[in-house]
Amino acid sequence: MKTKTIKTWSQLDNIVSRKNYRKWIYRGQSNSTWELESSLHRAFKEAQTIHLSAKGKEKDLNRIAHEIVMIDRFKCNAHLYLNHLPQQDDQLSWLSIMQHHGAPTRLLDFTFSPFVALFFALENGENDAAIYCINHEAIRNDDDQYFGTNRLEVYKRILDAHTTRDDPCLFAFEPTFSNQRLLAQQGLFVATNTLYHSHGNILDDYKIHENDALKIIISKELRFEGLRKLNHMNINSANIYPGLDGFCKSMRQQPIFGLEWQKRVGVQPQ
């Protein structure tokens, strides 16, 4: 993947301003060394590491079977916590809800907004951060040559990947069963049709132009100015995470910006 390190915010503006809205998707990560991999992929890696430390060898994990059990358990118990649920056969929406509530899934969160991605890259952490920029139309065009242009058929083959021998691929989608957070974040998900390869490894195998995938590295020295820039654009935890949780998350930035927020809302320090 092509990599570019920015030194000023005008460089970032210059890069993203040339990318058409909804043609490109973005993901921000607070550490530039982290790979593009799903929470489920990481869970399997952690399990292998734990087994290796305890037993001296890795465990032969049936990843498909573990995922099926996780999804079935969630479906059986979700009604205890949620009032509205998707159709039983809407597998991607079920995975989306699982992802939303912190369950390990094969999905990765992306956004259509480069500045929302920038917020996720900068909101936590102290290291160099990164934004991944992907032309998902280029990926889709490459997939069409392999799968054909019948999107319903592609959808089925993605979900039934354990019964097929398709090459690894990525599948970007907006769930039919959305929520406030997805709307606020202009969010979507990228799924894989395999549990044995990470998103990053699959992306590397696509036959797309080198300019269709870019990793922007943001120096840690730019964090403060970037957070301030986003706050002026009203992109902050209180808006990105709707509800009380988001409001509480926004307080994390108070030590960064001092008592400015108190003065704005008329609260005097005790």
VEXDO-771603 format. One record per residue (C-alpha): residue in three letters; x, y, z. Coordinates in steps of 0.02 Angstrom, whole numbers, padded with zeros to 5 digits, always signed. Example, Ala and Ser with C-alpha at 12.3 -4.5 7.8 and 13.67 -1.06 7.14 Angstrom:
ALA+00615-00225+00390;SER+00684-00053+00357;
END
This chain:
MET+00000+00000+00000;LYS+00060+00173-00043;THR+00110+00273+00113;LYS+00122+00460+00138;THR+00174+00553+00297;ILE+00096+00725+00316;LYS+00186+00869+00398;THR+00045+00998+00393;TRP-00145+00992+00395;SER-00151+01081+00227;GLN-00068+00926+00153;LEU-00209+00817+00219;ASP-00341+00938+00153;ASN-00257+00935-00016;ILE-00259+00744-00022;VAL-00439+00714+00032;SER-00514+00860-00065;ARG-00473+00767-00226;LYS-00567+00609-00176;ASN-00750+00595-00226;TYR-00877+00576-00086;ARG-00940+00396-00062;LYS-00819+00333-00194;TRP-00684+00331-00061;ILE-00696+00259+00114;TYR-00584+00295+00263;ARG-00528+00216+00426;GLY-00431+00304+00564;GLN-00317+00208+00684;SER-00231+00287+00833;ASN-00069+00192+00806;SER+00011+00193+00634;THR+00092+00023+00662;TRP-00074-00068+00683;GLU-00128-00175+00537;LEU-00297-00179+00452;GLU-00376-00326+00540;SER-00546-00361+00618;SER-00580-00388+00803;LEU-00619-00571+00767;HIS-00453-00593+00676;ARG-00365-00517+00827;ALA-00463-00628+00947;PHE-00402-00783+00856;LYS-00223-00719+00858;GLU-00234-00684+01045;ALA-00305-00858+01077;GLN-00161-00936+00982;THR-00034-00833+01080;ILE-00113-00886+01246;HIS-00112-01070+01195;LEU+00068-01055+01135;SER+00123-00981+01301;ALA+00030-01112+01403;LYS+00055-01268+01298;GLY+00208-01231+01193;LYS+00109-01246+01032;GLU-00036-01162+00944;LYS-00211-01236+00950;ASP-00297-01296+00792;LEU-00443-01174+00793;ASN-00597-01206+00687;ARG-00628-01022+00653;ILE-00790-01045+00556;ALA-00865-01150+00695;HIS-00817-01022+00827;GLU-00896-00880+00726;ILE-01057-00979+00702;VAL-01069-01010+00889;MET-01040-00825+00928;ILE-01175-00769+00806;ASP-01299-00899+00868;ARG-01268-00851+01049;PHE-01295-00668+01008;LYS-01456-00702+00914;CYS-01523-00807+01058;ASN-01488-00675+01190;ALA-01501-00507+01100;HIS-01688-00491+01138;LEU-01643-00478+01323;TYR-01553-00314+01291;LEU-01626-00241+01130;ASN-01804-00194+01082;HIS-01777-00191+00894;LEU-01691-00332+00801;PRO-01659-00367+00616;GLN-01737-00507+00516;GLN-01670-00678+00565;ASP-01587-00705+00396;ASP-01510-00529+00382;GLN-01339-00592+00432;LEU-01242-00434+00393;SER-01358-00329+00501;TRP-01336-00452+00644;LEU-01148-00438+00624;SER-01165-00248+00621;ILE-01258-00248+00787;MET-01130-00365+00863;GLN-00991-00249+00804;HIS-01084-00098+00875;HIS-01092-00177+01048;GLY-00912-00239+01053;ALA-00926-00422+01002;PRO-00783-00489+00894;THR-00837-00496+00712;ARG-00760-00508+00539;LEU-00809-00327+00506;LEU-00703-00170+00505;ASP-00779+00002+00534;PHE-00753+00129+00396;THR-00829+00300+00358;PHE-00866+00403+00204;SER-00793+00556+00292;PRO-00604+00580+00299;PHE-00627+00699+00447;VAL-00726+00572+00549;ALA-00585+00450+00512;LEU-00462+00582+00570;PHE-00559+00598+00734;PHE-00544+00410+00765;ALA-00358+00420+00727;LEU-00330+00561+00852;GLU-00458+00538+00991;ASN-00348+00418+01091;GLY-00165+00374+01100;GLU+00002+00463+01099;ASN+00090+00386+00948;ASP+00092+00424+00764;ALA-00082+00390+00696;ALA-00143+00336+00525;ILE-00290+00355+00406;TYR-00322+00220+00275;CYS-00401+00286+00115;ILE-00476+00156-00003;ASN-00563+00178-00170;HIS-00697+00046-00141;GLU-00765+00069-00317;ALA-00599+00005-00383;ILE-00613-00146-00269;ARG-00791-00176-00323;ASN-00743-00166-00507;ASP-00606-00294-00479;ASP-00731-00407-00387;ASP-00856-00391-00530;GLN-00731-00472-00647;TYR-00718-00620-00527;PHE-00893-00638-00454;GLY-00998-00558-00591;THR-01107-00403-00573;ASN-01255-00486-00482;ARG-01235-00404-00312;LEU-01363-00519-00230;GLU-01260-00669-00284;VAL-01102-00587-00219;TYR-01190-00554-00054;LYS-01237-00738-00037;ARG-01063-00797-00082;ILE-00985-00681+00048;LEU-01096-00752+00185;ASP-01076-00933+00129;ALA-00889-00917+00103;HIS-00850-01069+00210;THR-00941-01178+00083;THR-00854-01105-00070;ARG-00676-01095-00133;ASP-00678-00914-00184;ASP-00522-00811-00174;PRO-00516-00694-00022;CYS-00608-00531-00050;LEU-00675-00376+00038;PHE-00856-00322+00037;ALA-00908-00144+00086;PHE-01089-00119+00140;GLU-01209-00010+00236;PRO-01323-00116+00345;THR-01510-00105+00313;PHE-01532-00103+00503;SER-01442+00060+00546;ASN-01426+00159+00709;GLN-01391+00337+00769;ARG-01205+00307+00786;LEU-01185+00247+00607;LEU-01282+00398+00544;ALA-01178+00520+00647;GLN-01015+00439+00590;GLN-01067+00419+00406;GLY-01017+00240+00439;LEU-01011+00079+00342;PHE-00927-00089+00364;VAL-00804-00193+00264;ALA-00824-00381+00281;THR-00711-00521+00223;ASN-00763-00688+00147;THR-00629-00779+00246;LEU-00573-00789+00427;TYR-00396-00842+00385;HIS-00332-00680+00309;SER-00335-00503+00377;HIS-00414-00357+00286;GLY-00242-00286+00251;ASN-00174-00446+00175;ILE-00327-00464+00064;LEU-00316-00282+00008;ASP-00134-00309-00043;ASP-00188-00446-00164;TYR-00314-00339-00259;LYS-00271-00291-00437;ILE-00302-00106-00417;HIS-00200+00048-00458;GLU-00074+00096-00325;ASN-00163+00264-00304;ASP-00325+00175-00255;ALA-00261+00132-00082;LEU-00165+00253+00027;LYS-00105+00252+00207;ILE-00082+00427+00277;ILE+00032+00434+00429;ILE+00000+00578+00549;SER+00143+00630+00662;LYS+00104+00631+00848;GLU+00158+00813+00852;LEU+00002+00856+00751;ARG-00121+00777+00874;PHE-00161+00934+00974;GLU-00187+01045+00823;GLY-00289+00909+00737;LEU-00407+00885+00885;ARG-00429+01072+00896;LYS-00465+01083+00711;LEU-00596+00945+00723;ASN-00677+01025+00875;HIS-00700+01185+00777;MET-00787+01079+00644;ASN-00901+01008+00781;ILE-00825+00835+00758;ASN-00802+00772+00935;SER-00858+00630+01048;ALA-01020+00717+01097;ASN-01077+00713+00915;ILE-00988+00558+00850;TYR-01060+00451+00990;PRO-01240+00513+01012;GLY-01314+00507+01188;LEU-01246+00515+01364;ASP-01099+00399+01324;GLY-01037+00520+01193;PHE-01057+00670+01308;CYS-00956+00580+01442;LYS-00822+00529+01316;SER-00804+00712+01265;MET-00744+00755+01441;ARG-00585+00658+01404;GLN-00523+00808+01304;GLN-00548+00934+01444;PRO-00368+00915+01509;ILE-00305+00940+01331;PHE-00398+01102+01297;GLY-00401+01168+01475;LEU-00558+01252+01541;GLU-00615+01327+01375;TRP-00768+01215+01368;GLN-00825+01275+01542;LYS-00816+01456+01488;ARG-00919+01417+01332;VAL-01060+01340+01432;GLY-01049+01463+01575;VAL-00981+01344+01707;GLN-00857+01418+01828;PRO-00722+01305+01904;GLN-00744+01273+02090;
END
